[in-house]
Amino acid sequence: MDTAPPSGANIAHFPTLDAAKLLQRDEGEIQNLLQACKTYGFFSLNLATTETSYMIDAWNDVLAFMDAYFDQPSEVKLKDERHSDIHGYEPCGTSTGATDERLDHYESLKVCLQISFTECKCRSENLAPALKQNLPLFETFIGGAHRLVMTLLECLTQALGNQIPAPLESFHDESQPTTSTMAMFRYPRQTEEEAAKGVGHNKHTDIGTFTFLLCRQWGLQVLSPVENKWLYVAPKKDHAIINVGDSLRFLTGNRLLSAVHRVLPFTHRQLEHRHSIAFFLRPADNTVYRDSKNRLVTARSWHDEKFDHFRASHEKQSAECILTGGMERSDRIVAFPSA
């Protein structure tokens, strides 16, 4: 667990909420949730509670799996490539990176919600063999993360009341196709030569409703809507980072902030392997909302268009408002919650 901040780093300050209180529908904590989503689009969630401590155990187990998996030779991992944005392995350098003229520098392994829960028997060819061998672990992790973020949606529905046309959870019917996905990321240590070609994870907002993120190392930065500058997010023991995604912002009529964030090493290169685990909750594919360009789009079309922009040039990304969901321009927040 990294604890000491990098020298001279600007650190983000945002609320910490209690998972147990939200599971119990505590009125005060629900209001804290709403304010965090309106003011920051970002908050910390304490998992060290009786109801959620099993997620800390699962976190440790997934990290152990990641160490073994990502340490395999590239030719072995590439056998798990599925040319998909929601399942399978993806090597470094498939998207633009966190600085101009460089690619990204992370590799990932993904498993989508529906494959892990409902299709593991009938479509098991989509799962990497290592995932098949550890299905109970991933079912526990995905099930726990899904339960928590759905609870957050239900709490927001309660807090927003008649300000929204329908319960937020109603857009997440598990019987419908969805791109909800668990992703494991490794940012490999770099040589000087590798650092000249790729760095970090480009600035973006997340596609879906809520992201449940676990990381014990520095590197995550958020573009603060309060200070309007990039701030490092401090790793916090036994806490998840939760951020609002584009779809939740759109579904609430832009009443919430979608967090603009990126990953960047402290120095000019990644000095050690960095690991993070995310569960991305996304609406059913056929959900319709008005996006940052004021178009009526489906959740699936927004997902696909956004991933196309991840792979586009920095020049094309800057000319559009897709990658950061219309939230920022030139590293300045330009969109704020509606009344």
Backbone hydrogen bonds, N-H to C=O, Kabsch-Sander energy under -0.5 kcal/mol:
donor,donor_aa,acceptor,acceptor_aa,energy
2,D,216,R,-3.0
9,A,6,P,-2.1
11,I,9,A,-0.5
12,A,232,Y,-3.2
17,L,44,S,-3.3
19,A,17,L,-0.6
19,A,46,N,-1.5
22,L,18,D,-1.8
23,L,19,A,-2.4
24,Q,20,A,-1.7
25,R,22,L,-1.3
26,D,21,K,-2.8
30,I,26,D,-2.1
31,Q,27,E,-1.9
32,N,28,G,-1.8
33,L,29,E,-2.3
34,L,30,I,-2.2
35,Q,31,Q,-2.4
36,A,32,N,-2.3
37,C,33,L,-2.2
38,K,34,L,-1.8
39,T,35,Q,-2.6
40,Y,36,A,-2.3
41,G,36,A,-2.2
42,F,36,A,-0.8
43,F,242,I,-2.3
44,S,15,P,-2.7
45,L,240,A,-3.0
46,N,17,L,-2.9
46,N,44,S,-0.5
47,L,238,D,-2.4
48,A,238,D,-0.5
49,T,47,L,-2.3
52,T,49,T,-0.6
53,S,49,T,-1.8
55,M,52,T,-1.9
56,I,52,T,-0.5
56,I,53,S,-1.0
57,D,53,S,-1.4
58,A,54,Y,-2.2
59,W,55,M,-2.1
60,N,56,I,-2.1
61,D,57,D,-2.1
62,V,58,A,-2.7
63,L,59,W,-2.3
64,A,60,N,-1.9
65,F,61,D,-2.1
66,M,62,V,-2.7
67,D,63,L,-2.3
68,A,64,A,-1.7
69,Y,65,F,-2.8
70,F,66,M,-2.7
71,D,67,D,-1.0
72,Q,69,Y,-1.6
76,V,73,P,-1.0
77,K,73,P,-1.9
78,L,74,S,-2.7
79,K,76,V,-1.0
80,D,77,K,-2.2
81,E,78,L,-1.3
82,R,89,Y,-0.5
88,G,110,K,-2.7
89,Y,80,D,-1.9
90,E,108,S,-2.5
94,T,91,P,-0.5
96,T,310,F,-2.0
97,G,102,R,-3.1
98,A,199,V,-2.3
102,R,99,T,-1.4
103,L,197,K,-2.6
104,D,95,S,-2.6
105,H,200,G,-2.4
107,E,186,R,-2.9
108,S,90,E,-2.4
109,L,184,M,-1.9
110,K,88,G,-2.0
111,V,182,M,-2.3
113,L,180,S,-3.2
116,S,112,C,-2.2
117,F,113,L,-2.0
118,T,114,Q,-2.3
119,E,114,Q,-1.5
123,R,119,E,-2.9
126,N,123,R,-2.1
127,L,124,S,-1.3
131,L,128,A,-1.0
132,K,128,A,-2.0
133,Q,129,P,-2.0
134,N,131,L,-1.1
135,L,132,K,-1.1
137,L,134,N,-0.6
138,F,134,N,-1.7
139,E,135,L,-2.9
140,T,136,P,-2.1
141,F,137,L,-2.5
142,I,138,F,-2.8
143,G,139,E,-2.1
144,G,140,T,-2.3
145,A,141,F,-2.7
146,H,142,I,-2.7
147,R,143,G,-2.1
148,L,144,G,-2.0
149,V,145,A,-2.4
150,M,146,H,-2.2
151,T,147,R,-1.8
152,L,148,L,-1.9
153,L,149,V,-1.9
154,E,150,M,-2.3
155,C,151,T,-2.3
156,L,152,L,-2.2
157,T,153,L,-2.4
158,Q,154,E,-2.0
159,A,155,C,-2.2
160,L,156,L,-2.9
161,G,157,T,-1.9
163,Q,160,L,-2.1
164,I,161,G,-1.3
170,S,167,P,-1.2
171,F,168,L,-1.4
172,H,169,E,-1.8
176,Q,173,D,-2.0
179,T,283,P,-0.6
181,T,280,F,-1.6
182,M,111,V,-2.6
183,A,278,A,-3.0
184,M,109,L,-2.5
185,F,183,A,-0.5
185,F,276,S,-2.9
186,R,107,E,-2.7
187,Y,274,R,-3.0
190,Q,270,Q,-3.5
195,A,191,T,-2.3
196,A,192,E,-1.2
197,K,194,E,-1.3
198,G,194,E,-1.9
199,V,103,L,-2.7
201,H,263,V,-2.2
202,N,96,T,-0.7
204,H,261,H,-2.1
205,T,323,L,-2.0
209,T,281,L,-3.0
210,F,281,L,-0.6
211,T,243,N,-1.9
212,F,279,F,-2.6
213,L,211,T,-0.6
213,L,241,I,-2.9
214,L,277,I,-2.9
216,R,275,H,-0.5
221,Q,262,R,-2.9
222,V,231,L,-2.6
223,L,260,V,-2.9
224,S,222,V,-1.0
224,S,229,K,-2.4
228,N,224,S,-1.9
231,L,222,V,-2.4
232,Y,10,N,-3.3
233,V,220,L,-2.7
234,A,232,Y,-0.6
239,H,236,K,-1.8
240,A,45,L,-2.5
241,I,213,L,-2.9
242,I,43,F,-3.1
243,N,211,T,-1.6
244,V,41,G,-2.0
245,G,209,T,-2.8
246,D,206,D,-3.2
247,S,207,I,-1.4
247,S,208,G,-1.0
248,L,208,G,-1.3
249,R,245,G,-1.9
250,F,246,D,-2.9
251,L,247,S,-2.7
252,T,248,L,-1.3
253,G,250,F,-1.7
254,N,249,R,-2.9
257,L,37,C,-2.6
259,A,41,G,-0.6
259,A,244,V,-1.4
259,A,257,L,-0.5
261,H,204,H,-2.6
261,H,259,A,-0.5
262,R,221,Q,-2.0
263,V,201,H,-2.0
264,L,219,G,-2.4
267,T,269,R,-0.5
271,L,269,R,-0.7
274,R,187,Y,-1.8
276,S,185,F,-2.0
277,I,214,L,-2.4
278,A,183,A,-2.8
279,F,212,F,-2.3
280,F,181,T,-3.4
281,L,210,F,-2.6
281,L,279,F,-0.8
282,R,280,F,-0.5
284,A,171,F,-2.9
285,D,177,P,-3.0
287,T,284,A,-2.2
289,Y,297,V,-2.4
291,D,289,Y,-0.6
291,D,295,R,-2.6
294,N,291,D,-1.9
297,V,289,Y,-2.8
297,V,295,R,-0.7
299,A,287,T,-2.2
300,R,285,D,-1.9
302,W,298,T,-2.3
303,H,299,A,-2.2
304,D,300,R,-2.5
305,E,301,S,-2.5
306,K,302,W,-2.5
307,F,303,H,-2.1
308,D,304,D,-1.8
309,H,305,E,-1.7
310,F,306,K,-1.9
311,R,307,F,-1.2
312,A,309,H,-0.8
317,Q,313,S,-2.4
318,S,314,H,-2.3
319,A,315,E,-1.2
320,E,316,K,-0.7
320,E,317,Q,-1.0
325,G,322,I,-1.7
326,G,321,C,-0.5
327,M,324,T,-2.5
329,R,332,R,-2.3
332,R,329,R,-0.8
334,V,327,M,-3.1
335,A,327,M,-1.3
338,S,254,N,-2.5
